[in-house]
Amino acid sequence: MSAEVQVTYRYQAIPLEQVLQDLEKRYSFNFSYSNNQLPLDAPITCSVTSLPQVKALQALCDCAGLSYQIIGEQIVLKPKTESSTKLIPLRNYTQTLRGTVLDAGLKTPLIGATVQLLSVDPARAVSTGLDGSFALEKLPIGRHYLKVTYLGYKDAEISNIMLVTGKETVVPVQMEESFIQQAEVVVIAERDKTLPQNLLISSSVHTLRAEEINRFAGSRQDPSRMAANYAGVSSASDQRNDLIVRGNSPLGVLWRMEGVEIPNPNHFTFTPNSGGAFSMLNNNLLANSDFLTGAFPAEYGNRIGAVMDVRLREGNNKKVENTLQLGLNGLEVMTEGPLAKKWGGSFLGSMRLFTFRPLEAIGVKIGYNALPSFQDGSFKVVLPTPKAGKFSVWGIAGSSSATIYDIDEDTTTWGKLRYRLEPTLMNQMYAFGIHHTFSRIPKTVTELIISNSGSQVEATSIATYRNKTSRLFYYLRNYERQLITRFNITHKPFHRWLIKGGFAWQKMYYDNQEIMYRDRRDIYEIPLDANGSAALIQGYLLSKVSLSPQLDLQAGVYTQQFTIGNRVAVEPRLSLDYQLTEAQKLYFSAGLLSQTQPLVYYEYRFFSQVKPEFNQPYNRLDFTRSRQVVLGYHRTLSANWRLKAETYYQYHYKVPVSKTAKEAAFSMLNLGVDYSFVTVDSVVSEGTGRNYGLELTAERFLKNGFYALGNLSLLRSHFTGGDGHVRPTAFNIGFISNVLVGKEIPLDNANRHHLSIDLRVNYTGGRRIIPIDEEKTINEQTDEIYYDLKNAYQFRLKNYFRTDIRFSYQINNRKTNHWIFAAADNFLDNKNELYYGWDLEENRAKTYYQLGIYPYLGYRIQF
């Protein structure tokens, strides 16, 4: 600062933020500060006349209760009271904070960016190296704040970074170029927390952070259950993690890993669902990931409901670290460390083994008379090279099995039952890929991804009859494998314009069989016995342009061709972002979307009972197609509070429905949440569907150890069946509401011991049902059940109410970090209805209930 420049100012009850902006504009002060630390809304009364810059700055700090430190050309501001609490003599209880700073559009490193640590006194600053990396060593454990600046880019601030003793913390930082070059543009730091990892997504997106998956009560360390905390999202039941988004079937959910489609990554799933009982995705390996809930940009295709775009984090490329986790649900081992150290490579891998026998031992009911078990593993190897680009190899695989026992030898209690079933379910899933990124072409980055993935569902049911004889009653094998080659290219001609395009070739192989025993006719039918292949070719092109400092426009087109039926779709997509003020934004997205039917359906056959012939209607189906519009408003109330509102409309058409009278209420829009493979004859692509609703969210980001999230979703979902009648869908539950709060309490001044308490309350409308014609069924002499199709989905189960709680305790020792947690889902033991059915033993309609109290414990050590 120059001693020759004289400063004069007079402020009377002016907010601190406006004072700082005024001084920056008039006297070219370069202030740096954490929005979480300074009281930016506090009124300031202060005046000076013709003082040198240093004295004028000191006078302002005295008026505002601040202290400052000059680092280079930056004036770092902090509260005066912080020095007494931040200067903690922790001796060896320190840790390293590392990271990389990247261009958000091209994902290329930014060399020479300034990284400031604002949570210690005195503040520290470093510059990024040739690979965009930085390291801050010997930092006190606890929460920290970073601010990153780079000429021509918007400032980025990363808050609430937790340092523990047992593991280094690695933080990726993405920076957006500013509209006006040659000047640094400051944005509200916590707004960055709401931005997706893929900045080409402008609406209907939530960012899933690994720390929050661990933190939120009721999430069970499962990304899908974590996503169910957000507006517009609900789950099918306590036993499963299916994602029902804005009234859409879970069949419309696309799973991607490392930029490429993968099969359903869940244990105990069924054909052709996208969810299951437990996730194969290990939250300890996940990087921040995007969850899209509608009107996707052109990069995403072949789904109309939602996209879970998952990324695996990179391992520590400086030192070997290990994690061991043990609980009632099983054992997990994870390790990571450097590989080819001179190039900055790394490896990361984990294995998990789970069994429910400990839960059975303490009397916990899991909803079925079974003891399922499962195992899975994941890995990622990264190898950057000086000239050939960056290579990564990744993979995930898992298997699960369960047999449900339901044999009662006393046949006098069987009622109308002619037999009892003993079903066995076995699942396998794998996905492996090679990812190459090349960025040596100026302003251009290319990606090549080659993956091999597959899944198998094998279900067997053995029937035991009253005469004690047993036989195979049902068998289903659904084996699918995909070979995918995907190429993306991103080019930024100049800072206001980004172009991205690509194509994918997906070769799909299948080997499917279904065997059904028709005991009344004493014959076996095999409606599905096929192996073969199909191909899906996809392409997209999109462009994002900053038309002004306030207005961004993105336009694109997606296309796909499917070899079964030779169907083609061309889908334009559009989005607009308008920054009303620094704290308020309006956004709009619209587009056409489509999806193929699940592959297993296309070869399905229906046999005639009077002629030796069959009908194969599914291979004549079109894509299910959708028109979607989203309008949203985002307001940042302060550095820690935000409000968000979105309204949407979706019109689905070419939906598979049935033309037969007894299946008039059938629509593919109602499937995807049960352990059953539903097929109907005479299916045609003539149905429609409509979803519309309003979603409101209020969120307080973690500050002073406290966070809160609340949302309310009002929704309607209807479909038109093969008979032309409009009905509610099975997922037209009316409303979804969530409240989550949590408090992190340090138990000592050294931040070595932390206690956390987290609470979740969920209140949701009941699921729609098809009622049973009770009078007709109770008088039926056989085991046939009659449904009231005229009133299909007109009635609902009772509203769903659940409260979850979680306690965790963290201990930092010299070289290790210990984490202990105890949780209870539905700890008030509310009796929530699961489904409505007919009990053939008691010959009456019966309501079945969800899980009661579901307790679980865990212990994790990092070293």
Secondary structure, DSSP 8 states (H G I E B T S, - for coil): --SS-EEEEEEEEEEHHHHHHHHHHHH---EE--TTTS-TTSEEEEEEEEEEHHHHHHHHHHHHTEEEEEETTEEEEEETTHHHHH----TT-EEEEEEEEEETTT--B-TT-EEEE-SSSS-EEEE--TTSEEEEEEEESEEEEEEEE-TTBB-EEEEEEEEBTTB-EEEEEEE-B-SSTTS-B---GGGGGGS-SSTT--SSEEEE-HHHHHHSTT-TT-HHHHHTTSTTEE-S-SS----EETT--GGGEEEEETTEE----EES--TT-S--SEES--TTTB--EEEE-SS--TT--S-SSEEEEE-B----SSS-EEEEEEETTEEEEEEEEEESGGGTEEEEEEEEEEESHHHHHTT---SSS---EEEEEEEEEEEE-SSS-EEEEEEEEEEEEEE-----S-GGG-TT-SEEEEEEEEEEEEEEEEEEEE--STTEEEEEEEEEEEEEEEEEEEEEETTS-EEEEEEEEEEEEEEEEEEEEEEEEETTEEEEEEEEEEEEEEEEEEEEEETTTTEEEEEEEEEEEEEEEEEEEEEEEE-SSSEEEEEEEEEEEETTTTEEEEEEEEEEEEEEETTEEEEEEEEEEEE---GGGTT--EE-SSSS-EE--GGG---EEEEEEEEEEEEE-SSSEEEEEEEEEEEEEEEEEE-SGGGTT-BGGG-SSSS-----SSEEEEEEEEEEEEEEEEEEEEETTEEEEEEEEEEEEEEE-TTS-EEE-TT---EEEEEEEEEEEESSTTS-EEEEEEEEEEEE---EE--B-HHHHHT-SSS---B-GGGTTSEE---EEEEEEEEEEEEE-SS-EEEEEEEEETTT----EEEEEEETTTTEEEEEE----EEEEEEEEE-
